[in-house]
Amino acid sequence: MLHKSHDKSPSWLLIMNIANNRLSGPRPIPDCIGSLPTFEFFNLLVNRPGA
């Protein structure tokens, strides 16, 4: 499980930017996002208890 402190990592910021761009965009999240190895981490981000 990815319960480490990723809040300050560049990859975390990148995922946040991608998430914000996708969720605020006119189109739904493209399938290519699901093929990324960070997809499970993205799910954890969306479902974060402290979000």
Secondary structure, DSSP 8 states (H G I E B T S, - for coil): ---S--TTSHHHHHHHHHHHHHHHSSS---HHHHTSTTHHHHHHHHT-TT-
